[in-house]
Amino acid sequence: MHGMSRSVPTLRVLSGEAIQPFLDDVARLRMRVFGDWPYLYAGDPDYERGYLAAYARSPRSVFVLAFDGDAVVGASTGLPLVDDDAAFQAPFAAQDVAVERVFYFGESVLLPDWRGHGIGHAFFDAREAHARALGGFDLTAFAAVDRDAGDPRRPDGHRDNSAFWRKRGYVRQPGMTMLLRWQEAGVGDVPHALTFWTRPLATTG
């Protein structure tokens, strides 16, 4: 952790309409955290509104929020894949995976000062528990951007989250990739390949 010692943030799990007041907080966190490698997202409020609209519409969505007092310092999201846009569903349909049986994890974003306290695991635990409580899901899944290991913009010593995800039981699915466009710093509005990682959803944690 950087800077002064701080207490671990308080987590709250919200679903459906209860997430509405926090959409702007999550948008700000996404633009802040995803501005760094590997996403290099330049930040686009219009894109954020469109992207997060799917979560606002879904009565079975989940936001796991990390609070420092009243300030949201981290967020992790999810919703039934059937409630998300067609681009997210297509790789599963192409592999004959029943879209309605998949619970999709959107992102986990946490400000740097709060990392290293196990919050990443807590985010996954809470989302997996939410999906189990809803019932009817066989898989949890998320997508991660693909970057060339030799990309000169890659920071020295950067460690990606692959080992963490594998420890959680997730497996990268090379045949399941989608293209999403976003504003990339210094490049403009360009398509990016994201590959899915999946894990069977056990009936218990």
Secondary structure, DSSP 8 states (H G I E B T S, - for coil): --SS-----EEEEEEGGGGGGGHHHHHHHHHHHTTSTTT-B---HHHHHHHHHHHHH-TT-EEEEEEETTEEEEEEEEEEGGGS-HHHHHHHHHTT--GGGEEEEEEEEE-GGG-SSSHHHHHHHHHHHHHHHH---SEEEEEEE---TT-TTS-TT---SHHHHHHTT-EEEEEEEEEEEEEETTTEEEEEEEEEEEEE--S--
